Amino acid sequence: MSSPSVESLDVTFKVESPNVEYFSDKIVAKYGYETTVVDGTTVRPITTNLQIQTQTRLPRTGVLLVGIGGNNGSTCIAGALANKLGMTWETKEGIKKANYWGSLMLASTVKLGNDLAGNSVYTPMSNMLPIIKPDDLVWGGWDISSLNLGDAMKRAKVLDVQLQNQLYPYMKDIVPMPSVYFPDFIAANQGERADHVLNGTKQQQLEQIRSDISTFKRDNDLEQVLVLWTANTERFASVEEGINDTASNILASIERGEDEVSASTIFAVASILEGAPFINGSPQNTFVPGVIELARIHKTFIAGDDFKSGQTKIKSVLVDFLVSAGIKPAAIVSYNHLGNNDGKNLSAPSQFRSKEISKSNVVDDMVASNRILFDKDEHPDHVVVIKYVPQVGDSKRAMDEYTSDIFMGGTNTIVIHNTCEDSLLATPLIYDLIILAELCGRIKVKKEESNQWESFHPVLSLLSYMLKAPLVPPEAPVVNALFAQREAIVNIMRACLGLPPNNHMTLEHRFESTLAALSKGTATANGHINKKQRAI
């Protein structure tokens, strides 16, 4: 039995190619983007020639978290500090060391190419292009609770006590800014925390949030600020003509103090007007049509919705596997119980409904991809249940049953039990969302026949890997399949370096002639490699 032939490249590399040029502050690549157009019964391969420019200088960046005093927010700040300070702590299982495990951008690797012997060469994703690190960010934020972050971390009960004790001196002096609190949008049981809220009209609160963002940027000498919502799940806002359907209407509605303007929408609008990308980590419809239009007008990134950390991430893999294997999922039943403040808020019906919607739509694109198994508009039975059980705290339990139709009328059932450390899975996603959103702001594309560089669409769908209910541009399809989402990120990073997308043909390992050449270190799949060429 052959052993895996895998090598690692953990140091900075440089692509040698006529398609890429390195400058002191940017990388410029020529790239042929290949797609296939199906026109009735005619299929045509299409190549669009592009230039891709990536700025390599990392701007001084700050991040403002809405809900910084919650489980995710306090864990996020604690994790960045623990890594920056290289903290270790002792548990009953032994010594633990701060890490970024669970982060796609900081703890995963990607296949770069093959070495001369045909071995796969992997490199950290963070090694592909210059990216910001959580250690180097300036953090701040808002919360409806006045607790300092040291006490908020203790209240959350997420991290080991010995680590909390080390972190407390660094976190006790970090105090959230007062936040927007509209009780109608979150569960009534959150009122006991709400001792640190803004007063005034919705317009006045919008202006205060804008002032907070600009002051944070100025006082910390920042070049850019990103804002991320990791606060409570809100109920869905009613989308109404004349209220939130256009950019001008949403601004006018805020000025009038309309009831259907949520706190998260106030933060989104404030961020957009300040030119700060806004990411929604909860399931509510923060991005009503008027907010999306406003983002397009101001060319400011928005992304959402809802962190995809445990049960839904597994679902987006498993259903993709089943449908791709020609197996028909007929029923998916998902049950959760958790005891943190997120679970407490979700115990209210309106807030649970927001979460139920974001969890339920995750299989739609995979089901629609196979018309052999599913008729048009046919879907599996899909039920989601969430219960609040205080005793389990942040250690969420998720139980799933997948029942599928198989060959000749048979039935297959898969049952999964998943114990999730909820905030320890969600926090690395916060880092990833910030890192990838910031990177996207440094990438511009120009078509061969154009003189104009173009940024990504303001609705930043590339962040979908980290989100349950991906927000996409109005004309774009939603992709939930996890492998496709990840490959999109990897292949765009490769394109920035003038490298072709990864494929899995591995022709160099499938023919006698190429295998013989590889054993001598003299050839790749096309048989023409020069010994001086590198796989990178």
QUIMO-V490083 format. One record per run of one state. SS is the DSSP state (~ for helix, > for strand, _ for the rest). FROM is the first residue (numbers start at 1). TO is the last residue. Records with the same first field share a line. If there is no record, write none. Layout:
SS->FROM-TO, FROM-TO
This chain:
_->1-5, 9-19, 23-25, 40-41, 56-60, 67-70, 85-87, 92-93, 98-103, 108-108, 115-119, 128-133, 137-137, 144-147, 157-160, 172-174, 176-176, 180-182, 186-187, 194-196, 198-201, 220-223, 230-246, 257-262, 274-277, 281-288, 299-301, 304-306, 308-310, 325-327, 339-340, 347-348, 369-380, 389-389, 393-394, 406-406, 410-410, 441-442, 448-453, 455-458, 460-460, 468-481, 497-506, 510-511, 520-536
>->6-8, 20-22, 26-39, 42-55, 61-66, 88-91, 94-97, 109-114, 120-124, 138-143, 148-148, 175-175, 177-179, 197-197, 224-229, 278-280, 302-303, 307-307, 328-338, 381-388, 395-405, 411-421, 443-447, 454-454, 459-459, 467-467
~->71-84, 104-107, 125-127, 134-136, 149-156, 161-171, 183-185, 188-193, 202-219, 247-256, 263-273, 289-298, 311-324, 341-346, 349-368, 390-392, 407-409, 422-440, 461-466, 482-496, 507-509, 512-519
